[in-house]
Amino acid sequence: MHDGLRREDLGLLAQEPGGGSKATGLAPGERALMLAVLEDGIRCFLGMVHYDRTNPQILARQAEYWLRLDDWESPFSFNNICEALGLDFAVTRATILGWQNASKEVLESHIRLLHIEAAGNGRTGG
């Protein structure tokens, strides 16, 4: 993988007792939507997106608030999205917060790997 980073380096997979991955019952469209929200939130937090009518610094602060908020009520809260995607929300949060000073190339690699990890958690069968 890019810059020597492997999927295992992220360590974001939520583990069930006994070491298995947390299974979720999301339909493919729901999984894709949750993953898109997570990726957009990460990109906003890291200043990697610019929308014409939105100040990037305000967008980054709003995304950081969403990322740090310990919310289990909103269906699209960071915690609930991570849980639905089979990611450990606390580890994922800490990992993303640690990405703030990385180069754009490394960030793209990290986000790609997170996408692979989250997309793969809902697969059934072998």
SVG drawing of the C-alpha trace seen along z (x, -y; Angstrom):
<svg xmlns="http://www.w3.org/2000/svg" viewBox="-32 -32 38 50">
<polyline fill="none" stroke="black" stroke-width="0.4" points="0.0,0.0 0.9,-3.7 3.6,-4.9 3.9,-1.4 0.5,-1.7 -1.6,1.5 -5.2,2.1 -4.0,3.6 -2.3,0.3 -5.7,-1.4 -6.9,1.1 -10.5,-0.3 -12.5,2.9 -14.9,3.3 -14.4,6.6 -17.0,8.9 -16.1,11.2 -14.1,14.0 -12.4,11.9 -15.0,11.7 -15.9,8.5 -19.1,6.8 -21.8,7.7 -24.3,5.1 -27.5,5.6 -27.2,2.5 -28.5,2.7 -25.8,1.8 -27.4,-1.7 -27.5,-2.4 -23.9,-1.3 -22.8,-3.5 -24.7,-6.5 -23.1,-6.1 -19.7,-5.6 -20.1,-8.8 -21.2,-10.8 -18.2,-9.5 -15.8,-10.3 -17.2,-13.8 -17.0,-14.5 -13.4,-13.4 -12.5,-15.5 -14.3,-18.6 -12.5,-18.1 -9.1,-17.9 -9.8,-20.9 -9.8,-18.7 -13.0,-20.1 -14.1,-23.5 -17.7,-24.3 -18.4,-27.6 -20.6,-29.1 -19.0,-27.7 -16.0,-28.9 -13.5,-26.0 -12.5,-26.9 -16.1,-26.9 -16.7,-23.7 -13.7,-22.1 -14.9,-23.3 -18.4,-21.9 -16.9,-18.6 -14.6,-18.4 -17.6,-19.0 -19.5,-16.2 -16.5,-13.9 -15.9,-14.6 -19.6,-14.6 -20.6,-11.5 -24.0,-11.2 -26.0,-7.9 -29.4,-9.6 -28.9,-11.0 -28.9,-8.2 -26.0,-10.0 -23.9,-10.8 -20.2,-9.8 -20.8,-7.1 -23.8,-5.6 -22.2,-5.7 -19.0,-3.9 -21.1,-1.3 -23.2,-0.7 -20.1,-0.3 -18.5,2.1 -15.8,-0.4 -14.8,-1.0 -16.0,-4.6 -13.4,-5.5 -10.5,-4.1 -11.7,-5.6 -12.1,-9.0 -8.7,-8.9 -7.1,-7.7 -8.8,-10.5 -7.8,-13.2 -4.2,-12.0 -4.3,-12.7 -4.4,-16.5 -0.8,-17.1 -0.3,-14.5 0.4,-15.4 -2.5,-15.4 -1.1,-12.3 -0.9,-10.4 -4.4,-11.6 -5.8,-10.3 -4.2,-6.9 -5.6,-6.8 -9.1,-7.7 -8.9,-5.1 -7.9,-2.4 -10.7,-3.5 -13.1,-3.2 -11.9,0.3 -12.1,1.3 -15.6,0.0 -16.9,1.2 -15.6,4.7 -17.1,5.0 -20.6,5.6 -19.8,8.5 -21.1,11.8 -19.8,15.2 -16.2,15.8"/>
</svg>
